[in-house]
Amino acid sequence: MSYDYLYKPEPCTSWPAVQLRAVGITYREAAGQGMDGLECLERAVAAYVAAGGVRQGSTRAVLDMVASLSMEEGDWLWGPAQALRDRQSWADHQADLLGPKTAQVASC
């Protein structure tokens, strides 16, 4: 989506607290499990509707809520996803510790 202006999400206080909390927790958990953005969005939309949000326009509302949370509570929202990336990065760099051992033959 493109804007003719710099997009600035509404503040978190502009959303109903129950809906914002449902969206934030659900999106955070899904991202922390390594789900892609679409899966996170689908789960967050379902949580938003379950928390009383209107189905029509729910995707836009959830995206705006995630943007608001990213601006105001970014460390909280993205913390689990960052931790997962850090663990995966560590494992990628430590393959010799986690992989099968191979016998090394000494040459004389």
C-alpha positions, 0 to 999 in steps of 0.5 A: 500500500502506498501513501501520498504522505508519511504514514503515522499510525494512531496512538495505541490509546485510540483503540479499544484496549480489549481489541488492542491487547488481543491483537498484540498478544496474538501477533506477538506469539505468532511472530515468536513462533516463526510464522510469516507475516500473513499467518500472524495477520490471519491469527491477529484478525481472528483474535480481533473479531473474537474480541468484538471487532467488526469483520468488515475492515478488520484487516486494515484495523489489525494492520493499524494496531500492529503499526501502533504497537510497533511504534509505541511498544516495539520491544515488547511486540517484536521481542519473541520474534527477535529472540527466535532469530537470534537463536536460529542465527546462533545455531547456524553459526554453531553447526559444528557443535550441533551437527554429527561428529566426523572422524578426523584422520591425522596425517603424518 
